Amino acid sequence: MKSFLDILKEKIIVFDGATGASLQTYDLTADDFGGKELEGCNEYLVISKPDAIKRLHHSFLDAGADVIETDTFGGTSIVLNEYQIGNLDYELSVKAAQIAKECANEYSTKGKQRFVAGSIGPTTKLPSLGHITLDDMSESYYRHMSGLFDGGVDLFCIETCQDPLQIKSALVAAQRVFEEKRKKLPLIVSVTVETMGTMLMGTEISAALTTLEPYDIIDVIGMNCATGPKEMEENIRYLCHNSPKYVFCMPNAGIPENVGGKAHYHLTPDEIDKWMSHFAGDLGVNIIGGCCGTTPEHIKRLANISERFSPQERNWEYTPSVSSIYSIAPMHIEPPPVLVGERCNANGSKQFKQLLMKEDYDAMVNMAKEQIKEGAHILDVCVAYVGRDEVKDITEVVRRFNTAVSIPIMIDSTEVKVIEAALKLYGGRAIINSINFEDGTAKADKILTLAKRYGSAVVCLSIDEEGQAYTFEKKVSIAKRIRDYAVEVHKMREEDLIFDALTFPLGSGQEDLRGSGINTINAIREIKKIMPKCKTILGISNSSFGLNPQIRHVLNSVFLHYAIEAGLDMCIVHAGKIMPLFKIDKKGRELCRELIFDERKFETIKN
């Protein structure tokens, strides 16, 4: 017998249709649910009325579905607690999986295998709005998923997702289950895009894809619920053109209308056939199914589509990016660089430090928004300050930035516990700043583990046990060592790594720093040559440290110009203080160039 993923390569797979809407047609009584206090709890039917659930599964298997979903959409303790049966989460998940697996096995043949997907719903809470912590939500998902796994499901379907942080909590739970069971199941994540064109939290489909794409445990990304296929078309097209993973689509039978106090779905089987034929045959959707309002008759039409169409080859093109919960920022743009705003840093900005000391978080958010107006694409966020609780401060700042700041953030800290606290609050795809090998690999191991768990990119500094790298050779050798270790040991991808070759004050007068500018520029060029998928970054203002503000702006601008020529992708900078070269007089540009490339000339001044 072939695996689910093997069959996915060969045919368009068909999921089943609506669970709740179908059960409503069965005229179930309160007694069928196990009493008045449990009426409406579909998940308890696997105990109180299992024949109803078997009837549901059989109806869709008869219609030709390849996959049936367990009756566990609200199977977490978070939802079940509303019926005071949260303690039954594991038991109900096991039972639901066993019933579905029994039905699937009855219908499986060599010519048509049937599979069971563990249905994992969004719960009733949004962690991005502070309804629940990621840890508490993940723990609830873990018990739910453990039950589904032990009950024998073939795959997980994390569906109807409304908040990216909710998805992350489910993925953390799935990773834990797979590690403990020593077996990975195929995993689908399906987001719900509302009629206004975004997820409930305001997340665009591009931001959802960017947040999810780095997770190697995810096999399929798609959409379900909220609307019919017509309203999904542009977002499905985006996924098919941009997602490197398989694409899933499970629409409602149109947008529901309230008729006599009940939801009515008007999309006919003929109409769903037309739309899903387009999605599968023209766009390249790999898995099709039905959500709210879809009946066995709708699923029959989808099964026919699966017979008529073979999987289409998609010429997708994904650009490595990071994201807020709203939108994305590519890690390379044309023309470069990607600007990382440096002002939300308590060590580099006097204003931000003062606001932190006063705990004026609203003003800190306003500082972030000012940098967006100045042109920043990403924000570097650092709250490390002597005498303060950095975990508490990063928690307060990131909680607000997550929903109030539209561009992605870079979490800037040397403390593992601070980085972890921030990642647990951030719904988008963040950058961690940074790792190095100053203390060997021990600390880097912890941070890279967090990066994998939360799908983050990572800044890698050219520092090893001997200290900061000053020479060209040392900068490059450390970068290569970090790359090899991150990729081979932690399974990071090269495109997840951002190398900082380090730059030092060029106007300090220190003899050992005279060549630091040219060494850094040459190192950027070589790193991009030997690691073409990686990105490069610099804290440009370090090069001008100690000089007066006007000269700093000029030197930073000229240094940035030559670093970009060498292949720099990103820079941490005050975006509003970078000057175009044509605005700098010729003599000023030349003096800066000579300083950067160590071509200074000494002239004798006559009295």
C-alpha positions in Angstrom: 0.0 0.0 0.0 1.3 3.5 -0.9 1.7 6.3 1.5 -0.5 9.4 1.4 2.4 11.5 0.1 3.2 9.0 -2.6 -0.4 9.1 -3.8 -0.4 12.9 -3.7 2.3 12.9 -6.3 0.2 10.8 -8.6 -3.4 12.1 -8.3 -5.5 14.9 -7.1 -6.7 13.8 -3.7 -10.3 14.4 -2.6 -11.3 15.2 1.0 -14.8 14.8 2.4 -17.5 17.5 2.9 -19.1 19.3 5.8 -19.3 17.7 9.2 -21.5 20.1 11.3 -23.9 21.0 8.5 -24.3 17.3 7.6 -25.0 16.3 11.2 -27.6 19.0 11.4 -29.6 17.1 8.8 -29.7 14.0 11.0 -32.3 15.4 13.4 -30.3 14.5 16.4 -31.9 15.1 19.8 -30.3 16.2 23.1 -30.3 12.6 24.2 -28.3 11.7 21.1 -25.6 14.2 22.3 -25.6 12.7 25.8 -27.9 15.1 27.5 -29.0 18.7 27.4 -25.7 20.0 28.8 -23.8 18.4 25.8 -26.3 19.3 23.1 -24.3 20.7 20.1 -21.1 19.1 21.1 -20.4 17.1 17.9 -17.2 15.7 19.3 -19.0 13.8 22.0 -21.1 11.9 19.5 -18.3 9.4 19.0 -19.3 8.3 22.5 -23.0 9.0 22.7 -24.1 8.3 19.1 -21.2 6.7 17.1 -23.5 5.4 14.5 -24.2 9.0 13.4 -20.5 9.6 12.9 -20.2 6.3 11.0 -23.1 7.3 8.8 -21.4 10.6 8.1 -18.2 9.0 7.1 -19.9 6.4 4.9 -21.8 9.0 3.0 -18.6 10.7 1.9 -16.7 7.5 1.3 -19.7 6.4 -0.9 -19.3 9.7 -2.8 -15.7 8.9 -3.6 -13.7 10.8 -1.0 -10.1 9.6 -0.6 -9.8 11.2 2.8 -12.3 11.5 5.6 -11.7 13.8 8.6 -12.2 12.8 12.2 -15.1 14.3 14.2 -12.7 16.4 16.2 -12.8 19.9 14.9 -13.4 21.1 18.4 -11.5 18.3 20.1 -9.1 20.4 22.2 -9.7 20.9 25.9 -10.0 24.6 25.1 -13.2 24.0 23.3 -14.4 21.0 25.3 -14.1 22.9 28.5 -17.1 24.9 27.4 -19.1 21.7 28.0 -17.1 20.9 31.1 -15.5 17.8 29.5 -12.0 19.1 28.7 -10.6 16.2 30.6 -11.9 13.9 27.8 -9.9 15.5 25.1 -7.5 12.6 24.6 -10.2 9.9 24.9 -12.5 11.6 22.4 -9.6 12.1 19.9 -8.6 8.4 20.1 -12.2 7.2 19.7 -12.9 9.6 16.8 -9.7 8.4 15.0 -10.6 4.8 15.6 -14.1 5.2 14.2 -12.9 7.0 11.1 -10.1 4.5 10.5 -12.5 1.6 10.8 -14.7 3.2 8.1 -11.8 4.0 5.8 -10.5 0.5 6.1 -13.9 -0.9 5.0 -13.7 1.1 1.8 -10.0 0.8 1.0 -9.0 -1.3 -2.0 -5.8 -1.8 -3.9 -7.1 0.5 -6.5 -8.4 3.2 -4.2 -6.9 3.6 -0.7 -8.8 5.7 1.8 -7.1 7.8 4.5 -8.1 9.5 7.7 -7.1 13.0 8.5 -7.1 14.2 12.1 -9.2 17.4 12.1 -7.5 20.0 14.3 -9.6 23.2 14.6 -8.6 26.8 15.6 -10.2 26.5 19.1 -12.1 29.6 20.3 -9.2 31.7 21.3 -6.8 34.1 19.5 -3.3 34.1 21.2 -2.3 37.3 19.2 -5.1 39.1 21.1 -3.9 37.7 24.5 -6.8 35.3 24.9 -4.3 32.5 25.8 -0.5 31.9 25.8 1.2 29.9 23.2 2.4 27.4 25.8 -1.1 26.8 27.1 -2.6 26.5 23.7 0.2 24.2 22.5 -0.3 22.0 25.5 -4.0 21.6 24.7 -3.2 20.8 21.1 -0.5 18.3 22.2 -3.1 16.2 24.1 -5.5 16.4 21.2 -2.9 15.4 18.6 -1.6 12.6 20.8 -5.0 11.1 20.9 -5.4 11.4 17.1 -2.0 9.9 16.5 -2.7 7.0 19.0 -6.1 6.4 17.4 -4.5 5.8 14.0 -4.9 8.8 11.8 -2.9 8.9 8.6 -2.3 12.6 8.6 -3.0 15.9 10.5 -5.1 18.7 9.1 -4.7 22.0 11.1 -7.6 23.8 9.5 -9.7 27.0 9.6 -6.7 28.9 11.0 -7.5 32.5 11.8 -4.4 33.7 13.7 -0.8 32.9 12.7 0.2 32.6 16.3 -2.4 29.9 16.8 -0.9 28.0 13.9 2.5 28.2 15.5 1.2 26.8 18.8 -0.3 23.8 16.9 3.0 23.3 15.0 5.0 23.3 18.2 2.6 20.6 19.5 2.9 18.6 16.3 6.7 18.7 16.5 6.5 17.4 20.0 4.2 14.5 19.1 6.3 13.5 16.1 9.5 13.6 18.3 7.9 11.5 21.1 6.3 9.0 18.7 9.4 8.9 16.5 7.3 9.1 13.5 6.2 12.1 11.4 2.7 12.1 9.8 1.9 14.2 6.7 0.7 17.6 7.8 -1.7 20.1 6.2 -2.1 23.7 7.4 -5.2 25.4 6.0 -5.9 29.1 6.6 -9.3 30.8 6.5 -9.4 34.1 4.5 -12.5 36.1 5.3 -14.6 38.0 2.8 -12.6 41.2 3.4 -9.6 39.4 1.9 -7.4 38.6 4.9 -7.4 36.2 7.8 -9.3 37.3 10.9 -6.2 39.0 12.4 -5.7 40.9 9.1 -3.1 38.5 7.7 -2.6 38.6 3.9 -2.1 35.3 2.2 1.5 36.2 1.3 2.2 36.8 5.1 0.6 33.4 5.9 2.7 31.6 3.3 5.9 33.4 4.5 5.2 32.4 8.1 4.5 28.8 7.3 6.9 28.0 4.5 10.0 27.5 6.6 8.4 24.7 8.7 9.7 21.4 7.2 7.0 19.4 9.0 4.4 21.1 6.8 3.7 19.2 3.6 0.6 21.1 2.3 -0.6 24.7 2.7 -4.0 25.8 1.7 -7.4 27.4 2.4 -10.8 26.4 3.7 -14.0 27.8 5.0 -15.5 31.3 5.2 -16.3 31.7 1.5 -17.0 29.8 -1.6 -14.4 29.1 -4.3 -15.1 32.2 -6.3 -13.9 34.4 -3.4 -10.9 32.2 -2.9 -9.6 32.3 -6.5 -7.0 35.1 -6.3 -5.5 33.7 -3.0 -5.5 30.2 -4.4 -3.7 31.5 -7.5 -1.1 33.2 -5.3 -0.5 29.9 -3.4 -0.2 28.0 -6.6 2.3 30.5 -8.1 4.4 30.9 -4.9 4.1 27.9 -2.6 6.9 25.3 -2.8 4.5 22.9 -0.9 1.4 21.1 -2.2 -1.7 23.3 -2.3 -5.1 22.4 -0.6 -8.5 24.0 -1.2 -11.7 23.2 0.7 -14.3 25.9 0.1 -17.7 26.3 1.5 -20.7 25.8 -0.7 -20.8 29.5 -1.2 -21.2 32.3 1.4 -23.9 31.3 3.8 -27.2 33.3 3.9 -29.4 33.5 7.0 -32.8 32.0 6.1 -35.2 31.6 9.0 -32.4 31.8 11.5 -30.4 29.0 9.8 -27.4 29.1 7.5 -28.2 28.1 4.0 -25.5 27.4 1.3 -26.5 27.9 -2.3 -23.5 26.8 -4.3 -24.7 23.9 -6.4 -22.7 20.7 -7.3 -22.4 22.0 -10.9 -20.9 25.3 -9.7 -18.4 23.7 -7.4 -17.5 21.4 -10.3 -16.7 24.4 -12.5 -14.6 26.2 -10.0 -12.7 23.2 -8.6 -12.0 22.0 -12.2 -10.4 25.4 -12.8 -8.4 25.2 -9.6 -7.1 21.7 -10.2 -6.8 21.8 -14.0 -5.5 25.3 -14.6 -3.9 26.5 -11.3 -2.5 23.2 -10.0 -4.3 22.6 -6.7 -3.3 19.2 -5.4 -6.1 18.5 -2.8 -9.7 19.4 -3.1 -12.6 19.0 -0.7 -15.7 20.7 0.7 -16.2 22.7 3.9 -19.4 24.1 5.3 -22.6 23.3 3.4 -21.0 20.7 1.0 -22.9 17.5 0.7 -22.0 14.0 -0.7 -23.3 15.2 -4.0 -20.7 18.0 -4.0 -18.0 15.5 -3.2 -19.1 13.2 -6.0 -18.3 16.0 -8.4 -14.9 16.5 -6.8 -14.2 12.8 -7.1 -15.0 13.0 -10.8 -12.6 15.9 -11.2 -9.9 13.7 -9.6 -10.6 11.2 -12.3 -10.5 13.8 -15.1 -7.4 15.7 -14.2 -3.8 14.7 -13.3 -1.7 16.8 -10.9 -0.5 19.9 -12.8 3.2 20.9 -12.7 3.4 24.3 -11.1 6.1 26.8 -11.9 6.2 28.3 -8.5 8.7 30.9 -7.4 9.1 31.6 -3.7 11.1 34.6 -2.5 12.7 34.1 0.9 11.0 36.6 3.1 10.1 37.5 6.7 6.7 38.6 7.9 4.6 40.4 10.4 1.1 39.0 11.1 0.0 41.4 8.3 2.5 41.6 5.5 5.9 40.4 4.2 9.4 41.9 3.7 11.6 40.0 1.2 15.2 39.4 2.5 16.5 40.8 -0.8 15.1 43.6 -2.9 16.1 45.2 -6.2 17.7 47.6 -5.9 19.1 46.6 -2.5 19.3 47.0 0.4 16.5 45.9 2.7 16.5 48.5 5.4 16.4 47.3 9.0 15.4 50.2 11.3 17.9 50.6 14.2 16.1 53.0 16.5 14.0 50.6 18.6 17.2 49.6 20.4 17.8 50.6 24.0 21.5 50.4 23.4 21.6 52.5 20.3 18.8 55.0 20.7 18.7 57.4 23.7 15.0 58.1 23.0 14.0 54.5 22.9 16.0 53.8 26.1 14.3 56.7 27.9 10.8 55.5 26.8 11.8 52.0 28.0 12.8 53.4 31.4 9.4 55.2 31.7 7.7 52.0 30.3 5.9 54.2 27.8 5.0 51.4 25.4 2.6 53.4 23.3 5.4 55.9 22.5 7.7 53.0 21.7 5.1 51.7 19.2 4.9 55.2 17.7 8.7 55.2 17.3 8.4 51.9 15.3 5.7 53.5 13.1 7.9 56.5 12.5 10.6 54.2 11.1 8.1 52.7 8.8 7.3 56.1 7.4 11.1 56.8 6.9 11.3 53.6 4.8 12.3 50.8 7.1 11.3 47.3 5.8 12.1 45.5 9.1 12.6 46.7 12.7 15.5 45.7 14.9 14.1 45.4 18.5 16.4 45.4 21.5 15.4 46.1 25.1 18.5 44.9 26.8 19.5 47.5 29.5 21.5 47.0 32.7 19.3 46.7 35.8 16.1 45.9 34.0 14.3 42.6 33.5 14.8 41.9 29.8 12.3 39.1 29.6 9.6 41.3 31.0 10.5 44.2 28.7 10.6 42.1 25.5 7.3 40.5 26.5 5.6 43.9 26.8 7.2 45.3 23.7 6.6 42.3 21.3 3.1 41.7 22.5 2.3 45.3 21.3 4.4 45.2 18.2 2.8 41.9 17.1 -0.5 43.6 16.4 0.4 47.3 16.2 3.4 47.3 13.8 2.8 46.3 10.2 6.4 45.3 9.2 8.4 42.3 10.5 10.8 42.5 13.4 14.3 41.4 14.2 14.7 40.1 17.8 18.0 41.5 19.0 19.3 39.9 22.2 22.2 37.8 23.5 19.9 35.9 26.0 18.2 32.7 24.9 15.3 33.1 27.3 14.6 36.6 25.9 14.6 35.3 22.3 12.3 32.5 23.2 9.9 34.8 25.1 9.7 37.0 22.0 9.2 34.2 19.6 6.3 32.8 21.6 4.5 36.2 21.2 5.2 36.9 17.6 2.8 35.7 14.9 4.9 36.5 11.9 8.2 35.2 10.7 10.9 37.0 12.7 14.7 37.3 12.4 16.8 36.3 15.4 19.8 38.6 15.9 22.1 36.7 16.5 24.3 33.7 16.8 28.1 33.3 16.9 30.7 30.8 18.1 32.3 32.9 20.8 31.6 30.2 23.4 31.7 27.4 20.9 28.5 25.9 19.6 26.5 25.4 22.9 24.6 28.7 22.9 24.2 28.7 19.1 22.6 25.2 19.4 19.9 26.6 21.7 19.1 29.6 19.4 19.1 27.5 16.3 16.7 25.0 17.9 14.4 27.9 18.6 14.7 29.1 15.0 13.6 25.7 13.7 10.8 25.5 16.2 9.3 28.9 15.3 10.4 29.2 11.6 12.8 32.1 12.1 15.7 33.4 10.0 19.0 34.0 11.9 21.7 36.6 11.8 25.2 34.9 12.1 28.1 37.0 13.3 31.7 36.4 12.3 32.9 35.7 15.9 34.4 32.5 17.2 36.3 31.3 20.2 39.2 33.7 19.3 36.9 36.7 19.2 35.7 39.0 16.5 37.0 38.5 13.0 39.1 41.4 11.7 40.8 39.9 8.7 39.1 38.9 5.4 40.1 35.3 5.8 38.8 35.0 9.3 35.5 36.6 8.5 34.9 34.2 5.6 36.1 31.1 7.4 33.8 31.7 10.4 30.8 32.3 8.2 31.5 29.1 6.4 31.8 27.2 9.6 28.5 28.6 11.0 26.8 27.8 7.7 28.0 24.2 7.7 27.0 23.7 11.3 23.6 25.3 11.0 22.7 23.3 7.8 24.2 20.0 8.7 23.4 19.8 12.4 20.2 21.8 12.7 18.9 21.3 9.2 18.6 25.1 8.6 18.5 26.1 5.0 21.2 28.4 3.6 18.5 31.0 2.7 17.5 31.1 6.4 20.9 32.5 7.3 22.0 36.1 7.2 25.7 36.7 7.6 27.2 39.8 9.3 30.9 40.1 8.4 31.2 42.9 11.0 32.4 46.4 10.5 34.4 48.5 12.9 35.0 52.3 13.5 37.0 53.6 10.6 37.8 57.0 12.1 39.2 55.7 15.4 42.8 56.1 14.4 43.6 52.6 15.5 46.3 51.0 13.2 44.8 47.5 13.5 41.4 48.8 12.2 42.8 50.6 9.1 41.9 47.7 6.8 38.6 46.8 8.5 36.5 48.5 5.8 38.0 46.8 2.8 38.2 43.5 4.7 34.5 43.6 5.4 33.5 44.5 1.8 35.7 41.8 0.4 34.3 39.3 2.9 30.7 40.2 1.8 31.7 39.5 -1.8 33.3 36.2 -1.0 30.4 35.0 1.3 27.9 35.7 -1.5 30.1 33.8 -3.9 30.5 30.6 -1.9 27.1 30.7 -0.2 24.8 32.2 -2.9 21.5 31.5 -1.2 22.4 33.1 2.1 21.9 36.8 2.8 24.3 39.4 4.2 23.8 42.2 6.6 25.8 45.0 8.3 25.2 47.4 11.1 26.4 50.3 8.9 26.6 52.9 11.7 29.4 51.0 13.4 31.7 52.1 10.7 31.3 55.8 11.7 31.2 55.4 15.5 32.9 58.3 17.3 32.6 60.8 14.5 30.3 63.9 14.6 26.8 63.4 13.3 27.1 65.1 9.9 30.3 63.1 9.0 28.6 59.9 10.3 25.7 60.3 7.8 28.1 60.8 4.9 30.5 57.9 5.8 27.6 55.6 6.5 26.1 56.4 3.1 29.3 55.9 1.2 30.2 52.7 3.0 26.7 51.4 2.3 27.2 52.1 -1.4 30.3 50.0 -1.7 28.9 47.2 0.5 25.9 47.0 -1.8 28.2 46.8 -4.8 29.9 43.8 -3.1 26.6 42.0 -2.5 25.1 43.4 0.7 21.4 42.4 1.0 20.4 44.1 4.3 21.6 46.8 6.6 20.7 47.9 10.1 20.5 51.7 9.8 18.5 54.8 10.6 16.8 54.9 7.2 16.1 58.6 7.4 19.8 59.4 7.7 21.1 57.6 4.6 22.0 60.1 1.8 22.1 59.3 -1.9 25.6 59.7 -3.2 24.7 62.5 -5.6 23.8 64.6 -2.6 27.4 64.3 -1.2 30.0 66.6 -2.6 32.8 64.9 -4.7 35.5 65.6 -2.1 33.5 64.2 0.7 32.8 61.0 -1.3 36.4 60.6 -2.2 37.7 61.1 1.4 35.2 58.5 2.6 36.2 56.1 -0.1 39.9 56.5 0.8 39.1 55.8 4.4 37.0 52.7 3.6 39.6 51.2 1.2 42.6 52.3 3.3 44.0 54.6 0.7 44.5 57.6 2.9 47.1 60.1 1.8 49.2 62.1 4.3 50.0 65.7 3.4 52.5 68.0 4.9 50.8 71.3 5.9 53.2 74.3 5.8 52.9 76.9 8.5 
